Every structure is written in C-alpha cells, then in structure tokens.
Amino acid sequence: MMQQPANPALFDAISRLFVSLPHCQTLGIRYVGITGRKPTLQLDWRADLVGNPASGVIHGGVITSLVDTCSAIAVAAHLPEGQVIATLDLRIDYLTAATTGKPILCTAECYRLSSQIAFTRAVCYHDDPNEPIAHGVATFMRESSPLPAVAGVSHE
C-alpha cells in the first residue's frame, strides 16, 4: 500500500505556499498532484524562460528552481508537523535538452529522512519519467527544535 503524506493538511498548505512564492509564480511553476508521497510540479514552456534563443531550450536555472521546489515539497510529505527546511546541496544532471514548446514535469521523492537532514531525488521529463530531461538530488536541513521564545510574542 502506498503511503500518503504524513500530515495531509500540512502537506496541502506547504505545497500551496511553495508554488505561491513570487519566484515560483514568476516562473509559472504549478502543483499537479501527488502519488503516495511523490509530488509532481509542472512548468510550461515560455519564450521568456528560454536560455538560448537559437535553440529555444528552457534555461537550466529554471529547471534547477523546478527541481529544488519539487524536492522541498517531497520533504514536506514526510513531516508530521511544521518545521523549517532549507536546501543544503542540490545537484542536477542535465541528460538531454527539453523540447521547445513542451511543458516540463518534475516528480520528486524524499527517500531518507534523518533527524537533521532530508535526502531527495527528482526527475524532470515531458511525457514519461523513464525518458528524463534531468535528474536531481538534494539535501535539506531540518530544524526540528521549537521556535525560540521572543519577548512578548506567542508562537501558539
């Protein structure tokens, strides 16, 4: 049986928050759905996202943002309660150029969650994840300690 997000309400809130960030909004990153604990995001091809006008291929930095965001959302699928996470390391292998005019999908999974670090892997593709455009691996810092008390401010 496939595992669902550890906290579906939290996962829903975090996935909506991440794709609503100005950077993701500017790029047009959209949440597509989740299978088990593996979220999928989509990025439509746009001329203003092209890195090389001669080829019409999406800029690698745009794909990097897609992988980073999808990977962070994959970590959120494992969290029973809210906590701060931050990208520590991100590596992307670009396997082939994306096809001009086609949307790019990214599916990620968090395959290991330790007390302080989360480990993810992701794949970018057009129609079939078995025909990848890029693979990504990332590590995320987890801050699981309670928020520090600030004079006069309640965190409840």
VONUKOL-427633 format. One record per residue (C-alpha): x, y, z. Coordinates in nm, 3 decimals, always signed. Last residue first. Layout:
# residues N
<vofi X="X" Y="Y" Z="Z"/>
...
***
This chain:
# residues 156
<vofi X="+0.095" Y="+2.925" Z="+1.963"/>
<vofi X="+0.420" Y="+3.109" Z="+1.889"/>
<vofi X="+0.348" Y="+3.384" Z="+2.142"/>
<vofi X="+0.543" Y="+3.708" Z="+2.120"/>
<vofi X="+0.608" Y="+3.938" Z="+2.420"/>
<vofi X="+0.978" Y="+3.862" Z="+2.445"/>
<vofi X="+1.072" Y="+3.612" Z="+2.174"/>
<vofi X="+1.070" Y="+3.245" Z="+2.261"/>
<vofi X="+1.279" Y="+3.035" Z="+2.030"/>
<vofi X="+1.091" Y="+2.822" Z="+1.779"/>
<vofi X="+1.093" Y="+2.459" Z="+1.887"/>
<vofi X="+1.376" Y="+2.238" Z="+1.761"/>
<vofi X="+1.308" Y="+2.045" Z="+1.440"/>
<vofi X="+1.513" Y="+2.250" Z="+1.202"/>
<vofi X="+1.566" Y="+2.018" Z="+0.906"/>
<vofi X="+1.846" Y="+2.088" Z="+0.660"/>
<vofi X="+1.777" Y="+1.971" Z="+0.307"/>
<vofi X="+1.980" Y="+1.750" Z="+0.079"/>
<vofi X="+1.931" Y="+1.733" Z="-0.295"/>
<vofi X="+1.949" Y="+1.501" Z="-0.592"/>
<vofi X="+1.836" Y="+1.595" Z="-0.941"/>
<vofi X="+1.787" Y="+1.407" Z="-1.267"/>
<vofi X="+1.728" Y="+1.587" Z="-1.597"/>
<vofi X="+1.542" Y="+1.553" Z="-1.927"/>
<vofi X="+1.423" Y="+1.207" Z="-1.837"/>
<vofi X="+1.269" Y="+0.942" Z="-2.065"/>
<vofi X="+1.152" Y="+0.694" Z="-1.799"/>
<vofi X="+0.965" Y="+0.984" Z="-1.638"/>
<vofi X="+0.739" Y="+0.983" Z="-1.947"/>
<vofi X="+0.562" Y="+1.278" Z="-2.107"/>
<vofi X="+0.796" Y="+1.575" Z="-2.073"/>
<vofi X="+1.054" Y="+1.491" Z="-1.809"/>
<vofi X="+1.228" Y="+1.613" Z="-1.495"/>
<vofi X="+1.333" Y="+1.357" Z="-1.231"/>
<vofi X="+1.389" Y="+1.411" Z="-0.862"/>
<vofi X="+1.586" Y="+1.268" Z="-0.573"/>
<vofi X="+1.569" Y="+1.369" Z="-0.209"/>
<vofi X="+1.760" Y="+1.340" Z="+0.118"/>
<vofi X="+1.636" Y="+1.507" Z="+0.439"/>
<vofi X="+1.883" Y="+1.607" Z="+0.712"/>
<vofi X="+1.857" Y="+1.674" Z="+1.088"/>
<vofi X="+1.672" Y="+1.380" Z="+1.247"/>
<vofi X="+1.710" Y="+1.167" Z="+0.936"/>
<vofi X="+1.464" Y="+1.149" Z="+0.649"/>
<vofi X="+1.564" Y="+0.929" Z="+0.359"/>
<vofi X="+1.398" Y="+0.871" Z="+0.020"/>
<vofi X="+1.227" Y="+1.209" Z="-0.015"/>
<vofi X="+1.072" Y="+1.183" Z="-0.358"/>
<vofi X="+1.046" Y="+1.414" Z="-0.654"/>
<vofi X="+0.843" Y="+1.441" Z="-0.974"/>
<vofi X="+0.913" Y="+1.721" Z="-1.221"/>
<vofi X="+0.709" Y="+1.794" Z="-1.532"/>
<vofi X="+0.827" Y="+2.011" Z="-1.820"/>
<vofi X="+0.575" Y="+2.161" Z="-2.062"/>
<vofi X="+0.652" Y="+2.140" Z="-2.436"/>
<vofi X="+0.722" Y="+2.436" Z="-2.666"/>
<vofi X="+1.088" Y="+2.360" Z="-2.728"/>
<vofi X="+1.180" Y="+2.008" Z="-2.624"/>
<vofi X="+1.399" Y="+1.995" Z="-2.314"/>
<vofi X="+1.764" Y="+1.931" Z="-2.388"/>
<vofi X="+1.903" Y="+1.598" Z="-2.277"/>
<vofi X="+2.059" Y="+1.448" Z="-1.966"/>
<vofi X="+2.106" Y="+1.754" Z="-1.746"/>
<vofi X="+2.247" Y="+1.616" Z="-1.422"/>
<vofi X="+2.137" Y="+1.832" Z="-1.131"/>
<vofi X="+2.299" Y="+1.862" Z="-0.789"/>
<vofi X="+2.149" Y="+2.045" Z="-0.494"/>
<vofi X="+2.304" Y="+2.091" Z="-0.151"/>
<vofi X="+2.191" Y="+2.249" Z="+0.174"/>
<vofi X="+1.837" Y="+2.346" Z="+0.077"/>
<vofi X="+1.648" Y="+2.478" Z="+0.378"/>
<vofi X="+1.374" Y="+2.330" Z="+0.595"/>
<vofi X="+1.182" Y="+2.500" Z="+0.875"/>
<vofi X="+0.931" Y="+2.288" Z="+1.061"/>
<vofi X="+0.561" Y="+2.213" Z="+1.051"/>
<vofi X="+0.430" Y="+1.886" Z="+1.188"/>
<vofi X="+0.412" Y="+1.521" Z="+1.076"/>
<vofi X="+0.666" Y="+1.588" Z="+0.801"/>
<vofi X="+0.709" Y="+1.325" Z="+0.530"/>
<vofi X="+0.513" Y="+1.499" Z="+0.251"/>
<vofi X="+0.702" Y="+1.819" Z="+0.338"/>
<vofi X="+1.024" Y="+1.655" Z="+0.214"/>
<vofi X="+0.861" Y="+1.600" Z="-0.125"/>
<vofi X="+0.761" Y="+1.969" Z="-0.128"/>
<vofi X="+1.130" Y="+2.058" Z="-0.087"/>
<vofi X="+1.217" Y="+1.831" Z="-0.380"/>
<vofi X="+0.953" Y="+1.992" Z="-0.602"/>
<vofi X="+1.087" Y="+2.338" Z="-0.522"/>
<vofi X="+1.452" Y="+2.248" Z="-0.581"/>
<vofi X="+1.377" Y="+2.057" Z="-0.902"/>
<vofi X="+1.170" Y="+2.343" Z="-1.050"/>
<vofi X="+1.428" Y="+2.602" Z="-0.947"/>
<vofi X="+1.704" Y="+2.399" Z="-1.116"/>
<vofi X="+1.487" Y="+2.367" Z="-1.427"/>
<vofi X="+1.466" Y="+2.746" Z="-1.442"/>
<vofi X="+1.841" Y="+2.771" Z="-1.391"/>
<vofi X="+1.896" Y="+2.539" Z="-1.686"/>
<vofi X="+1.729" Y="+2.788" Z="-1.922"/>
<vofi X="+1.443" Y="+2.645" Z="-2.130"/>
<vofi X="+1.551" Y="+2.549" Z="-2.484"/>
<vofi X="+1.451" Y="+2.771" Z="-2.777"/>
<vofi X="+1.756" Y="+2.660" Z="-2.976"/>
<vofi X="+1.876" Y="+2.994" Z="-3.115"/>
<vofi X="+1.722" Y="+3.190" Z="-2.827"/>
<vofi X="+1.939" Y="+3.005" Z="-2.573"/>
<vofi X="+1.824" Y="+3.028" Z="-2.213"/>
<vofi X="+1.449" Y="+3.034" Z="-2.278"/>
<vofi X="+1.229" Y="+3.135" Z="-1.985"/>
<vofi X="+1.090" Y="+3.447" Z="-2.161"/>
<vofi X="+0.975" Y="+3.233" Z="-2.454"/>
<vofi X="+0.751" Y="+3.025" Z="-2.231"/>
<vofi X="+0.736" Y="+2.646" Z="-2.188"/>
<vofi X="+0.500" Y="+2.539" Z="-1.911"/>
<vofi X="+0.639" Y="+2.430" Z="-1.576"/>
<vofi X="+0.470" Y="+2.146" Z="-1.394"/>
<vofi X="+0.505" Y="+2.006" Z="-1.043"/>
<vofi X="+0.468" Y="+1.647" Z="-0.923"/>
<vofi X="+0.466" Y="+1.532" Z="-0.564"/>
<vofi X="+0.589" Y="+1.188" Z="-0.451"/>
<vofi X="+0.449" Y="+1.088" Z="-0.108"/>
<vofi X="+0.187" Y="+0.848" Z="-0.240"/>
<vofi X="+0.120" Y="+0.992" Z="-0.582"/>
<vofi X="+0.090" Y="+1.368" Z="-0.553"/>
<vofi X="-0.063" Y="+1.637" Z="-0.768"/>
<vofi X="-0.003" Y="+1.897" Z="-1.040"/>
<vofi X="+0.140" Y="+2.191" Z="-0.843"/>
<vofi X="+0.226" Y="+2.476" Z="-1.078"/>
<vofi X="+0.552" Y="+2.658" Z="-1.156"/>
<vofi X="+0.486" Y="+2.968" Z="-1.368"/>
<vofi X="+0.840" Y="+3.109" Z="-1.347"/>
<vofi X="+0.718" Y="+3.436" Z="-1.195"/>
<vofi X="+0.483" Y="+3.248" Z="-0.962"/>
<vofi X="+0.768" Y="+3.023" Z="-0.848"/>
<vofi X="+0.988" Y="+3.323" Z="-0.763"/>
<vofi X="+0.697" Y="+3.511" Z="-0.604"/>
<vofi X="+0.613" Y="+3.220" Z="-0.369"/>
<vofi X="+0.269" Y="+3.074" Z="-0.447"/>
<vofi X="+0.415" Y="+2.737" Z="-0.554"/>
<vofi X="+0.575" Y="+2.697" Z="-0.211"/>
<vofi X="+0.266" Y="+2.803" Z="-0.014"/>
<vofi X="+0.029" Y="+2.566" Z="-0.194"/>
<vofi X="+0.267" Y="+2.273" Z="-0.132"/>
<vofi X="+0.306" Y="+2.378" Z="+0.231"/>
<vofi X="-0.068" Y="+2.406" Z="+0.300"/>
<vofi X="-0.151" Y="+2.075" Z="+0.130"/>
<vofi X="+0.132" Y="+1.897" Z="+0.312"/>
<vofi X="+0.016" Y="+2.039" Z="+0.646"/>
<vofi X="-0.340" Y="+1.920" Z="+0.586"/>
<vofi X="-0.220" Y="+1.577" Z="+0.463"/>
<vofi X="+0.009" Y="+1.516" Z="+0.764"/>
<vofi X="+0.234" Y="+1.215" Z="+0.698"/>
<vofi X="+0.156" Y="+1.238" Z="+0.326"/>
<vofi X="+0.007" Y="+0.911" Z="+0.194"/>
<vofi X="+0.199" Y="+0.585" Z="+0.191"/>
<vofi X="+0.131" Y="+0.344" Z="-0.095"/>
<vofi X="+0.000" Y="+0.000" Z="+0.000"/>
***
